[in-house]
Amino acid sequence: HKVRTAAAEIADFGELSFDSLNNLVALKNIKKMHEQLVAPLDRYRRPLTKRWTSERLDAAIGEYVKACDKCATAARKALRELARHLYYVHLDAILCAAGLVEAAKAAIEHARYASRRGWCLPKIASDNNLIFKGLVPYWLEMGQCIPNDVSLNYGQSAILTGPNQAGKSTLLRSVGAATLLAARGLRCPARSALFPQSLDSVFLRAASRGDAPSFGKSAFAREMDDVALLFRECRADSTVILVDEIGKGTSPTEAAALGAAILAEFSDRNFRGIFATHLHREIAPILDSDHPRWQMQDYNLVSGVCADSLALQCAQQAGVPEKIIHRASCLLGKQPIDSSSKKSDLLSVVKNELALFSSDRRVFSVSPCQEPLLFNSCLYVLNLGDCFYVGESDDLATRLQKHRKKGSVWCTADAYFITVNDKSLARRYETLLLRRLIEMGIPLESTADANRRLIPSPQSSSSSLDNLLMHTTPCDVENDSTTTTSSFHSSSSTSS
């Protein structure tokens, strides 16, 4: 009140302003000089130029600042006393409340995330069986992958086989994550789930973590540490045991013997779990117990045993030199893999045809588990195995999600695409590409858009491309070595 009254007395002499840096109210741009106006002092007690105040206003502001300092001192003292009281009297309650708040926030976020993805709320099983219907990996959307049904009774240990990259490790991690979520009463990534109330833990022995030189342990020694821990800590009634490829660091014969012995001990202890291996042929003759046989086929879980790991095909897909693949096939007594098989030939032809529509001949690829970072129009091709699908879109990520929801081969189809300037040009290219592939006898999922009527394009680039396509034969395309395929989701993974 004193500051407001003193400021009003000199307000007519100029423009009042507040200086937050020096914590004062002063006049600037004064209209006329008056005898009661004096120069104010800054925070270093030096006179300020071009600023004016009165002795009464300066004294009022000084009193106000001192009062504020006293209030701040009193507030700090009160806060310290309150903090001391809370620490010595209510600390346990505060920590408990903070933990409950964090748990509630996590539960709310989980409920939102699980509801958005269509996860189910597990039910308590009356017969002590663990059953997941429509189980999917927790990191993928329901419509983007192939669901599987998993059923494990009490004391049942299944042997899981399958070729490389068929989804064995993915299934183990999916079962482990769903079991942990169900054990905590949370939603799990499946259409339905029955869960024994006694289960409360998961033991996952995944791929080798490598050696530990500082502890004098090889990679295989660390595997055996995990096995020892398994039998020391796990209980039959409360643990789901998931073992992924024991024995990678030793000879196949000894690894098979260890695997068979471990499975026999699983039966003796009534363990419930899944034992994934590539050594079924070596384990089967020396395995006494009757364990369910499962196999993975392109991410599908079915009954049976996989007889071939398809290691050479996996090596070939990774880019291992053909000479090495051929020699390995001969050493195994197998027919050498023909890298120019019909499907590979068709895919190469389709990609080369697609590259003709790109100004720099670059074709980008997207695997089923990836999402393209693309925000403009594009022309794309899906490899459905026995045939191809050609389309165009200005939102490829959303379009691919719709395709994946169709299930079957659509979920595992690789996508190849090029970027296009606008949607109308992409539609034109789609029709031209379909017509060329039909003319070449390439199997297509749909040819409806090939009948689209094309209006001559006024763009010079499009007209020149039309002329190029009319005068380019399939042989010219196959022999074109400038086509490149690269991964569009990462700028560092481009390969010729």
C-alpha positions as CSV (number, residue, x, y, z in Angstrom):
1,H,0.0,0.0,0.0
2,K,2.8,2.4,0.8
3,V,4.5,1.7,-2.5
4,R,1.3,2.2,-4.4
5,T,0.6,5.5,-2.6
6,A,4.1,6.9,-3.1
7,A,4.1,5.8,-6.8
8,A,0.8,7.6,-7.4
9,E,2.3,10.9,-6.1
10,I,4.9,11.0,-8.9
11,A,2.9,9.3,-11.7
12,D,2.1,12.6,-13.4
13,F,5.8,13.4,-14.0
14,G,6.5,10.6,-16.4
15,E,6.0,6.9,-17.3
16,L,6.1,4.5,-14.3
17,S,8.0,1.2,-14.9
18,F,9.0,-1.8,-12.9
19,D,12.7,-2.9,-13.0
20,S,12.7,-6.6,-12.0
21,L,16.5,-6.8,-12.2
22,N,17.0,-4.1,-9.6
23,N,13.6,-4.7,-7.8
24,L,12.4,-1.1,-8.0
25,V,9.6,1.1,-9.4
26,A,10.9,4.3,-11.2
27,L,10.0,6.9,-13.7
28,K,11.3,7.0,-17.3
29,N,10.7,9.4,-20.1
30,I,9.8,12.2,-17.6
31,K,7.7,15.1,-18.9
32,K,9.1,17.7,-16.5
33,M,11.7,17.8,-13.8
34,H,10.6,18.2,-10.2
35,E,12.5,18.9,-7.0
36,Q,11.3,15.7,-5.2
37,L,12.7,13.5,-8.0
38,V,16.0,11.7,-7.3
39,A,18.0,9.1,-9.1
40,P,17.3,5.5,-7.8
41,L,20.1,3.1,-6.9
42,D,20.6,-0.3,-8.6
43,R,21.3,-3.6,-6.8
44,Y,25.0,-2.6,-6.5
45,R,24.0,0.7,-4.8
46,R,25.0,2.7,-7.9
47,P,22.8,5.6,-9.3
48,L,20.8,4.7,-12.4
49,T,20.7,7.1,-15.3
50,K,17.5,8.1,-17.0
51,R,15.5,6.7,-14.1
52,W,13.8,8.8,-11.4
53,T,12.0,8.2,-8.2
54,S,11.2,10.0,-4.9
55,E,12.6,9.5,-1.5
56,R,9.3,8.4,-0.2
57,L,8.8,5.8,-2.9
58,D,12.4,4.6,-2.5
59,A,11.9,4.1,1.3
60,A,8.6,2.3,0.7
61,I,10.2,-0.1,-1.7
62,G,13.0,-0.7,0.8
63,E,10.5,-1.6,3.5
64,Y,8.7,-3.9,1.1
65,V,11.9,-5.8,0.1
66,K,12.9,-6.2,3.8
67,A,9.4,-7.6,4.5
68,C,9.7,-10.1,1.6
69,D,13.1,-11.2,2.9
70,K,11.6,-11.9,6.3
71,C,8.7,-13.8,4.8
72,A,11.1,-15.9,2.7
73,T,13.2,-16.7,5.8
74,A,10.1,-17.7,7.7
75,A,8.9,-19.9,4.9
76,R,12.2,-21.7,4.6
77,K,12.3,-22.3,8.3
78,A,8.7,-23.7,8.2
79,L,9.5,-25.9,5.2
80,R,12.6,-27.3,6.9
81,E,10.6,-28.1,10.0
82,L,7.9,-29.8,7.9
83,A,10.5,-31.8,6.0
84,R,12.2,-32.9,9.2
85,H,8.8,-34.0,10.6
86,L,7.9,-35.9,7.5
87,Y,11.3,-37.6,7.3
88,Y,11.3,-38.8,10.9
89,V,7.6,-39.5,11.3
90,H,5.9,-40.2,7.9
91,L,8.8,-41.4,5.6
92,D,7.5,-44.9,5.3
93,A,4.0,-43.7,4.4
94,I,5.4,-41.3,1.8
95,L,7.5,-43.9,0.1
96,C,4.6,-46.3,0.1
97,A,2.3,-43.7,-1.4
98,A,4.8,-42.8,-4.1
99,G,5.2,-46.5,-5.0
100,L,1.4,-46.9,-5.2
101,V,1.1,-43.9,-7.4
102,E,3.8,-45.2,-9.8
103,A,2.1,-48.7,-9.8
104,A,-1.2,-47.1,-10.6
105,K,0.3,-45.0,-13.4
106,A,1.9,-48.2,-14.9
107,A,-1.4,-50.1,-14.6
108,I,-3.3,-47.4,-16.3
109,E,-0.8,-47.2,-19.2
110,H,-0.8,-51.0,-19.5
111,A,-4.6,-51.0,-19.6
112,R,-4.7,-48.4,-22.4
113,Y,-1.9,-50.1,-24.4
114,A,-3.4,-53.6,-24.0
115,S,-6.9,-52.4,-24.9
116,R,-5.7,-50.6,-28.0
117,R,-3.9,-53.8,-29.1
118,G,-6.8,-56.2,-28.3
119,W,-5.0,-58.2,-25.6
120,C,-7.1,-60.5,-23.4
121,L,-7.5,-60.7,-19.7
122,P,-6.4,-64.2,-18.6
123,K,-8.7,-66.5,-16.6
124,I,-7.7,-68.9,-13.8
125,A,-7.6,-72.5,-15.0
126,S,-9.3,-75.2,-12.9
127,D,-7.2,-78.1,-14.2
128,N,-3.7,-76.6,-13.8
129,N,-3.1,-76.2,-17.5
130,L,-1.5,-73.2,-19.2
131,I,-3.3,-72.4,-22.5
132,F,-2.8,-69.4,-24.8
133,K,-5.1,-69.1,-27.8
134,G,-4.0,-66.7,-30.6
135,L,-0.7,-65.9,-28.9
136,V,1.3,-63.2,-30.7
137,P,4.7,-61.5,-29.9
138,Y,4.0,-58.6,-27.5
139,W,6.0,-56.1,-29.7
140,L,3.7,-56.6,-32.8
141,E,0.1,-55.7,-33.5
142,M,-2.4,-58.5,-33.6
143,G,-3.0,-58.2,-37.3
144,Q,0.7,-57.9,-38.3
145,C,1.8,-61.4,-37.4
146,I,0.7,-65.1,-37.3
147,P,-1.1,-66.1,-34.0
148,N,-0.3,-69.5,-32.4
149,D,-2.0,-71.7,-29.9
150,V,0.1,-73.0,-27.0
151,S,-1.0,-75.5,-24.4
152,L,1.3,-76.8,-21.7
153,N,0.0,-79.3,-19.0
154,Y,1.5,-79.8,-15.6
155,G,4.7,-81.8,-16.0
156,Q,4.7,-81.4,-19.8
157,S,7.9,-80.4,-21.6
158,A,7.6,-80.0,-25.4
159,I,10.5,-80.3,-27.8
160,L,10.4,-77.4,-30.3
161,T,12.2,-77.8,-33.7
162,G,12.2,-75.7,-36.8
163,P,14.5,-74.3,-39.5
164,N,16.5,-71.1,-38.9
165,Q,14.5,-67.9,-38.8
166,A,11.2,-69.8,-38.5
167,G,10.2,-68.2,-35.2
168,K,11.4,-70.6,-32.4
169,S,13.0,-67.9,-30.3
170,T,10.1,-65.6,-31.0
171,L,7.7,-68.2,-29.7
172,L,9.7,-68.7,-26.5
173,R,9.8,-65.0,-25.8
174,S,6.1,-64.6,-26.5
175,V,5.2,-67.4,-24.1
176,G,7.5,-66.0,-21.4
177,A,6.1,-62.5,-21.7
178,A,2.5,-63.7,-21.8
179,T,3.1,-65.9,-18.7
180,L,4.7,-63.1,-16.7
181,L,1.8,-60.7,-17.6
182,A,-0.8,-63.3,-16.7
183,A,0.9,-64.1,-13.4
184,R,0.5,-60.5,-12.4
185,G,-3.2,-60.3,-13.4
186,L,-2.5,-58.2,-16.4
187,R,-3.7,-58.5,-20.0
188,C,-1.5,-60.7,-22.2
189,P,-1.0,-60.7,-26.0
190,A,-3.5,-63.4,-27.0
191,R,-7.2,-63.8,-27.9
192,S,-7.8,-65.9,-24.7
193,A,-5.7,-67.4,-21.9
194,L,-6.1,-69.9,-19.1
195,F,-3.6,-69.6,-16.4
196,P,-2.8,-71.9,-13.4
197,Q,-2.9,-69.9,-10.2
198,S,0.2,-71.5,-8.9
199,L,2.5,-70.2,-11.6
200,D,4.4,-67.1,-10.6
201,S,7.7,-67.1,-12.5
202,V,9.4,-67.8,-15.9
203,F,12.9,-69.1,-16.5
204,L,14.1,-68.2,-20.0
205,R,17.5,-69.6,-21.1
206,A,18.0,-67.7,-24.4
207,A,20.9,-67.7,-26.9
208,S,24.5,-67.7,-25.6
209,R,25.6,-64.4,-24.0
210,G,29.2,-65.0,-25.0
211,D,32.3,-65.8,-22.9
212,A,33.4,-64.0,-19.8
213,P,37.3,-63.8,-19.9
214,S,37.5,-61.9,-16.6
215,F,35.9,-64.8,-14.8
216,G,37.7,-67.5,-16.8
217,K,34.5,-68.8,-18.4
218,S,33.9,-69.8,-22.0
219,A,30.5,-69.4,-23.7
220,F,29.6,-73.0,-23.0
221,A,30.6,-72.7,-19.4
222,R,28.2,-69.8,-19.0
223,E,25.5,-71.9,-20.6
224,M,26.1,-74.6,-18.0
225,D,25.9,-71.9,-15.3
226,D,22.4,-71.2,-16.5
227,V,21.5,-74.9,-16.5
228,A,22.8,-75.3,-13.0
229,L,20.8,-72.3,-11.9
230,L,17.7,-73.7,-13.6
231,F,17.7,-76.9,-11.6
232,R,18.7,-75.1,-8.4
233,E,16.0,-72.4,-8.4
234,C,13.0,-73.6,-10.5
235,R,10.0,-75.4,-9.0
236,A,7.6,-77.6,-11.0
237,D,4.4,-76.1,-9.7
238,S,5.3,-72.4,-10.1
239,T,7.8,-72.0,-13.0
240,V,7.5,-72.1,-16.8
241,I,10.9,-73.2,-18.2
242,L,11.9,-72.0,-21.7
243,V,15.3,-73.3,-23.0
244,D,16.6,-72.1,-26.4
245,E,19.3,-74.3,-28.1
246,I,21.5,-75.7,-25.3
247,G,25.0,-76.8,-26.4
248,K,25.9,-74.3,-29.1
249,G,29.4,-74.0,-27.7
250,T,30.4,-77.7,-27.7
251,S,30.3,-80.7,-30.1
252,P,26.9,-81.9,-31.4
253,T,27.2,-85.3,-29.9
254,E,27.9,-84.1,-26.4
255,A,25.3,-81.3,-26.8
256,A,22.7,-83.9,-27.8
257,A,23.6,-86.1,-24.8
258,L,23.2,-83.1,-22.4
259,G,19.9,-82.1,-24.1
260,A,18.5,-85.6,-23.7
261,A,19.6,-85.8,-20.0
262,I,18.1,-82.3,-19.3
263,L,14.8,-83.4,-20.9
264,A,14.8,-86.6,-18.9
265,E,15.3,-84.6,-15.7
266,F,12.5,-82.3,-16.7
267,S,10.2,-85.4,-16.8
268,D,11.5,-86.6,-13.4
269,R,10.8,-83.3,-11.8
270,N,7.5,-82.7,-13.6
271,F,8.7,-79.4,-15.1
272,R,6.5,-77.5,-17.5
273,G,8.2,-75.8,-20.4
274,I,9.5,-75.8,-24.0
275,F,12.9,-77.0,-25.1
276,A,14.0,-75.6,-28.5
277,T,16.8,-77.3,-30.4
278,H,18.3,-78.1,-33.8
279,L,19.6,-81.4,-32.6
280,H,16.5,-83.5,-32.7
281,R,18.0,-86.2,-34.8
282,E,20.8,-86.6,-32.3
283,I,18.6,-86.4,-29.2
284,A,15.7,-88.6,-30.3
285,P,17.5,-92.0,-30.3
286,I,18.8,-91.5,-26.7
287,L,15.7,-89.9,-25.3
288,D,13.6,-92.2,-23.2
289,S,10.7,-90.0,-22.1
290,D,7.8,-89.2,-24.3
291,H,7.8,-85.5,-24.9
292,P,5.4,-83.6,-27.3
293,R,7.0,-82.7,-30.6
294,W,6.3,-79.2,-32.0
295,Q,7.8,-77.5,-35.0
296,M,7.8,-73.9,-36.4
297,Q,7.0,-73.4,-40.0
298,D,7.2,-69.8,-41.1
299,Y,6.1,-68.6,-37.7
300,N,3.3,-71.2,-37.5
301,L,3.4,-73.7,-34.6
302,V,2.3,-77.2,-35.7
303,S,2.8,-80.7,-34.4
304,G,5.7,-82.7,-35.7
305,V,9.5,-82.6,-36.1
306,C,11.6,-80.5,-38.4
307,A,14.2,-82.6,-40.1
308,D,16.2,-79.8,-41.8
309,S,17.4,-76.6,-40.3
310,L,17.8,-75.0,-43.7
311,A,21.1,-73.5,-42.6
312,L,22.5,-73.3,-46.1
313,Q,19.4,-71.3,-47.3
314,C,19.8,-69.0,-44.4
315,A,23.5,-68.5,-45.2
316,Q,22.6,-67.8,-48.8
317,Q,20.0,-65.2,-47.8
318,A,22.6,-63.5,-45.6
319,G,24.9,-63.0,-48.6
320,V,27.5,-65.8,-48.0
321,P,29.5,-66.4,-51.2
322,E,27.9,-68.9,-53.6
323,K,31.1,-70.9,-53.8
324,I,30.9,-71.6,-50.0
325,I,27.3,-72.5,-50.2
326,H,28.0,-74.9,-53.1
327,R,30.9,-76.5,-51.3
328,A,28.9,-77.0,-48.1
329,S,26.1,-78.6,-50.0
330,C,28.5,-81.1,-51.6
331,L,30.1,-81.9,-48.2
332,L,26.6,-82.7,-46.8
333,G,25.9,-84.8,-49.9
334,K,23.0,-82.6,-50.8
335,Q,22.0,-81.2,-54.2
336,P,23.7,-77.8,-54.5
337,I,21.3,-74.9,-53.9
338,D,20.4,-73.2,-57.2
339,S,20.6,-69.5,-56.5
340,S,18.7,-68.8,-59.8
341,S,15.7,-70.8,-58.7
342,K,12.3,-69.8,-60.2
343,K,11.2,-67.8,-57.2
344,S,14.5,-65.9,-57.0
345,D,14.4,-65.3,-60.7
346,L,10.8,-63.9,-60.5
347,L,11.6,-61.7,-57.6
348,S,14.7,-60.3,-59.3
349,V,12.7,-59.6,-62.5
350,V,9.9,-57.8,-60.5
351,K,12.4,-55.7,-58.6
352,N,14.2,-54.7,-61.8
353,E,10.9,-53.8,-63.4
354,L,10.0,-51.7,-60.4
355,A,13.4,-50.0,-60.5
356,L,12.6,-48.7,-64.0
357,F,10.1,-46.3,-62.6
358,S,12.6,-44.8,-60.2
359,S,14.8,-41.9,-61.4
360,D,17.9,-43.3,-59.5
361,R,17.0,-47.0,-60.0
362,R,16.8,-47.6,-56.2
363,V,14.3,-50.0,-54.8
364,F,13.7,-49.9,-51.0
365,S,12.7,-53.0,-49.0
366,V,10.6,-53.5,-45.8
367,S,10.5,-56.8,-43.9
368,P,7.3,-57.9,-42.1
369,C,8.6,-56.8,-38.7
370,Q,9.5,-53.3,-39.9
371,E,7.6,-50.1,-40.5
372,P,8.6,-47.8,-43.4
373,L,9.6,-44.2,-42.6
374,L,7.8,-42.8,-45.7
375,F,5.6,-39.7,-45.9
376,N,5.0,-39.3,-49.7
377,S,3.5,-41.3,-52.6
378,C,5.1,-44.6,-53.6
379,L,4.7,-47.6,-55.9
380,Y,5.1,-50.9,-54.1
381,V,5.2,-54.6,-54.7
382,L,4.5,-57.4,-52.1
383,N,6.2,-60.7,-52.5
384,L,3.5,-63.3,-51.5
385,G,5.6,-66.3,-52.4
386,D,3.8,-67.8,-55.3
387,C,2.6,-64.5,-56.7
388,F,3.1,-60.7,-56.3
389,Y,0.8,-57.8,-55.4
390,V,1.3,-54.4,-57.0
391,G,-0.1,-51.2,-55.5
392,E,0.3,-47.5,-54.9
393,S,-0.2,-45.4,-51.8
394,D,0.6,-42.1,-50.2
395,D,0.7,-43.7,-46.7
396,L,2.7,-47.0,-47.0
397,A,2.8,-47.8,-43.3
398,T,-1.0,-47.8,-43.0
399,R,-1.5,-49.6,-46.2
400,L,0.9,-52.4,-45.2
401,Q,-0.9,-52.7,-41.8
402,K,-4.1,-53.3,-43.7
403,H,-2.4,-56.0,-45.9
404,R,-1.0,-57.7,-42.8
405,K,-4.4,-58.1,-41.3
406,K,-5.4,-60.4,-44.1
407,G,-3.3,-63.1,-42.4
408,S,-1.7,-66.1,-44.1
409,V,1.1,-65.1,-46.5
410,W,0.3,-61.4,-46.2
411,C,1.7,-61.4,-42.7
412,T,5.2,-62.6,-43.8
413,A,5.4,-60.8,-47.2
414,D,8.4,-58.6,-47.9
415,A,7.6,-55.2,-49.5
416,Y,9.6,-53.4,-52.1
417,F,8.9,-49.8,-53.1
418,I,10.0,-46.7,-54.9
419,T,9.1,-43.1,-54.1
420,V,7.0,-41.1,-56.6
421,N,6.4,-37.4,-56.8
422,D,2.6,-37.4,-56.5
423,K,-0.4,-39.8,-56.2
424,S,-1.6,-39.4,-59.8
425,L,1.9,-40.4,-61.1
426,A,2.0,-43.3,-58.7
427,R,-1.4,-44.6,-60.1
428,R,0.0,-44.3,-63.7
429,Y,3.1,-46.2,-62.8
430,E,1.0,-48.9,-61.1
431,T,-0.9,-49.5,-64.3
432,L,2.2,-49.5,-66.4
433,L,4.0,-51.9,-64.1
434,L,1.0,-54.3,-64.0
435,R,0.8,-54.4,-67.8
436,R,4.5,-55.1,-68.1
437,L,4.4,-57.9,-65.5
438,I,1.3,-59.5,-67.2
439,E,3.0,-59.4,-70.5
440,M,6.0,-61.1,-69.0
441,G,3.9,-63.9,-67.4
442,I,4.6,-62.9,-63.8
443,P,1.9,-64.4,-61.4
444,L,-0.1,-61.6,-59.8
445,E,-2.6,-61.5,-57.0
446,S,-4.7,-58.9,-58.7
447,T,-4.7,-57.4,-62.2
448,A,-7.7,-55.1,-62.0
449,D,-5.8,-51.9,-62.0
450,A,-4.0,-52.9,-65.3
451,N,-7.3,-52.1,-67.1
452,R,-7.2,-48.5,-65.9
453,R,-7.4,-46.0,-68.8
454,L,-4.3,-43.9,-69.1
455,I,-4.5,-40.3,-70.2
456,P,-1.3,-39.0,-71.9
457,S,0.8,-37.2,-69.2
458,P,1.9,-33.6,-69.9
459,Q,5.0,-34.2,-67.7
460,S,8.1,-34.7,-69.8
461,S,9.6,-37.2,-67.3
462,S,6.5,-39.4,-67.5
463,S,6.3,-39.3,-71.2
464,S,10.0,-40.2,-71.6
465,L,9.5,-43.1,-69.1
466,D,6.5,-44.4,-71.1
467,N,8.8,-44.4,-74.2
468,L,11.5,-46.2,-72.3
469,L,9.1,-48.9,-71.1
470,M,7.8,-49.4,-74.6
471,H,11.3,-50.0,-76.0
472,T,12.7,-52.1,-73.0
473,T,12.6,-55.8,-73.2
474,P,12.6,-58.2,-70.2
475,C,16.2,-59.3,-71.2
476,D,17.3,-55.7,-71.0
477,V,15.8,-55.4,-67.5
478,E,17.4,-58.6,-66.2
479,N,20.8,-57.5,-67.4
480,D,20.6,-54.1,-65.9
481,S,23.2,-54.1,-63.1
482,T,22.4,-50.6,-61.8
483,T,19.4,-51.6,-59.8
484,T,19.9,-51.4,-56.0
485,T,17.8,-52.6,-53.1
486,S,18.1,-50.8,-49.8
487,S,16.4,-50.8,-46.4
488,F,14.4,-47.6,-46.2
489,H,14.0,-47.6,-42.4
490,S,17.7,-47.2,-41.9
491,S,20.0,-45.1,-44.0
492,S,23.1,-47.2,-43.2
493,S,21.9,-50.5,-44.5
494,T,22.1,-50.2,-48.3
495,S,23.4,-53.1,-50.4
496,S,23.8,-53.5,-54.1
